[in-house]
Amino acid sequence: MESQRLVFREITADDASFIVDERSKPEVYRYFVDPHQITLEEHMNWFRHIYPFNDKRTDYIAFDKATGERAGVFGLICSDDTAEVNYLITKQYQRRGLAREGVEALLDYAVSQKGCRKATAEIHEENIASLSLAQMLGFVQTGRDGKILIFEKQL
């Protein structure tokens, strides 16, 4: 799968250090539903014992087509007719529109390949960049769970 500037590849065990490094930054994990600094052991346990058995979820490394560098991590969960996309963009690739481009690519894939007709998003109330992106993409807030705002969009 690819977009204009990104190429997506499903994650492998070789991506573990990169994923853990990116997810372990306080400015990143503070917005998670369960905010904590993950360890390599925790990630590998998830990768080996949980991820392979969840046929509704696929996680991807996004590569910059121009440089071949890892630009971020995206996840797609498709359940019934509903898609949820999560992402994190590495610091050097932020503020370039890649989050929007990547989310749009995954939602297009969810519609064309998985038959999804609705998208949901759960975003921390202080994650201004993701809240702004959700608004730009036409998501509408439908609920709240503590500090997590819940959004939906028809695809």
C-alpha positions as CSV (number, residue, x, y, z in Angstrom):
1,M,0.0,0.0,0.0
2,E,1.2,3.5,-0.7
3,S,0.2,7.2,-0.8
4,Q,1.7,10.0,-2.7
5,R,4.8,10.3,-0.4
6,L,4.6,7.2,1.7
7,V,5.0,3.5,1.3
8,F,3.5,1.2,3.9
9,R,4.9,-2.2,5.0
10,E,3.4,-4.4,7.7
11,I,5.5,-4.3,10.9
12,T,8.0,-7.1,11.6
13,A,10.1,-8.1,14.6
14,D,12.9,-6.1,13.1
15,D,10.9,-2.9,13.6
16,A,10.6,-3.4,17.4
17,S,13.4,-1.1,18.5
18,F,12.1,1.7,16.2
19,I,8.5,1.3,17.4
20,V,9.6,1.2,21.1
21,D,11.9,4.2,20.7
22,E,9.1,6.3,19.1
23,R,6.3,5.1,21.5
24,S,8.5,5.6,24.5
25,K,8.8,9.4,24.1
26,P,6.8,11.2,26.8
27,E,5.5,13.7,24.3
28,V,4.0,10.7,22.4
29,Y,2.7,8.3,25.1
30,R,1.1,11.0,27.1
31,Y,-1.8,10.9,24.6
32,F,-2.4,7.1,24.8
33,V,-5.4,5.6,26.6
34,D,-2.9,3.8,28.8
35,P,-0.1,6.4,29.0
36,H,3.2,4.7,29.9
37,Q,6.7,4.2,28.5
38,I,6.7,0.7,26.9
39,T,9.6,-1.6,27.0
40,L,11.1,-3.8,24.3
41,E,10.0,-6.8,26.3
42,E,6.4,-5.5,26.5
43,H,6.3,-4.8,22.7
44,M,7.7,-8.2,21.8
45,N,5.3,-10.0,24.1
46,W,2.4,-8.1,22.3
47,F,4.0,-8.8,18.8
48,R,4.5,-12.5,19.4
49,H,1.4,-13.4,21.5
50,I,-1.3,-11.0,20.7
51,Y,-0.8,-9.3,17.4
52,P,-0.6,-12.5,15.2
53,F,-4.0,-13.6,16.6
54,N,-5.9,-10.4,15.9
55,D,-7.1,-10.7,12.3
56,K,-8.9,-7.3,12.5
57,R,-5.7,-5.3,13.1
58,T,-2.7,-4.5,10.9
59,D,0.2,-2.2,11.8
60,Y,2.5,-0.6,9.3
61,I,5.8,1.2,9.1
62,A,5.4,4.2,6.8
63,F,8.5,5.0,4.7
64,D,9.2,8.3,3.0
65,K,9.4,7.5,-0.7
66,A,12.0,10.2,-1.3
67,T,14.5,9.1,1.3
68,G,13.5,5.5,2.3
69,E,13.5,6.6,6.0
70,R,10.9,5.5,8.5
71,A,8.5,8.3,8.8
72,G,6.0,6.8,11.3
73,V,3.9,3.9,12.4
74,F,0.2,3.5,11.4
75,G,-2.3,1.0,12.6
76,L,-5.6,-0.1,11.0
77,I,-8.3,-2.0,12.9
78,C,-11.3,-3.1,10.8
79,S,-14.2,-4.6,12.7
80,D,-17.4,-5.3,10.9
81,D,-18.0,-2.2,8.8
82,T,-15.9,0.2,11.1
83,A,-12.3,1.3,10.7
84,E,-10.1,2.8,13.3
85,V,-6.7,4.3,12.3
86,N,-4.0,5.2,14.7
87,Y,-0.6,6.7,13.9
88,L,2.5,8.4,15.1
89,I,4.8,10.4,12.9
90,T,8.5,10.7,13.8
91,K,9.5,14.2,14.9
92,Q,11.5,15.1,11.8
93,Y,8.5,14.2,9.6
94,Q,5.8,16.1,11.6
95,R,4.1,19.2,10.2
96,R,4.4,18.1,6.6
97,G,0.9,16.7,6.1
98,L,2.0,13.1,6.3
99,A,-0.4,12.1,9.1
100,R,-3.3,13.3,7.0
101,E,-1.9,11.6,3.9
102,G,-1.4,8.3,5.7
103,V,-4.8,8.3,7.5
104,E,-6.5,9.0,4.2
105,A,-4.6,6.2,2.5
106,L,-5.6,3.7,5.2
107,L,-9.2,4.8,5.3
108,D,-9.4,4.4,1.5
109,Y,-7.9,0.9,1.9
110,A,-10.4,0.1,4.6
111,V,-13.3,1.1,2.3
112,S,-12.0,-0.6,-0.9
113,Q,-10.4,-3.8,0.6
114,K,-12.2,-4.3,3.9
115,G,-15.7,-3.0,3.1
116,C,-15.7,-0.4,6.0
117,R,-18.4,2.2,5.8
118,K,-17.6,4.1,9.1
119,A,-14.5,5.3,10.8
120,T,-13.9,6.0,14.5
121,A,-11.2,7.8,16.3
122,E,-10.3,8.1,20.0
123,I,-8.2,11.2,20.7
124,H,-6.8,12.6,23.9
125,E,-8.4,16.0,24.6
126,E,-4.9,17.7,24.8
127,N,-3.7,16.2,21.5
128,I,-4.3,19.4,19.5
129,A,-2.6,18.1,16.3
130,S,-4.8,15.0,16.1
131,L,-7.9,16.8,17.0
132,S,-7.3,19.3,14.2
133,L,-6.6,16.4,11.8
134,A,-9.9,14.7,12.8
135,Q,-11.8,17.9,12.1
136,M,-10.0,18.4,8.7
137,L,-11.0,14.9,7.7
138,G,-14.7,15.5,8.7
139,F,-14.9,13.5,11.9
140,V,-17.6,14.5,14.4
141,Q,-17.3,14.1,18.1
142,T,-19.9,11.6,19.4
143,G,-18.7,11.0,22.9
144,R,-16.2,11.2,25.6
145,D,-14.5,8.7,28.0
146,G,-12.6,10.7,30.6
147,K,-9.8,12.6,28.7
148,I,-10.5,10.6,25.5
149,L,-12.8,12.2,22.9
150,I,-14.6,9.8,20.6
151,F,-15.2,10.7,17.0
152,E,-17.0,9.1,14.0
153,K,-17.2,9.7,10.3
154,Q,-19.1,8.0,7.5
155,L,-16.9,6.7,4.7
